[in-house]
């Protein structure tokens, strides 16, 4: 799973399982943000909105369980 970890200028740092890769930010949609799950599409990438929402929901549940 490819996840946007952070942006550093024109570079996006992507988490890919146990490694990090860097790609040009121009290859991502303009509205892509940190934490988004992305998928390779042709010469660029698109945001997988469904997987991003599921991932954020899992993280929120985990956070809530820590404070319960």
Order of alpha helices (4+ residues) and beta strands (2+ residues): beta-beta-beta-beta-beta-alpha
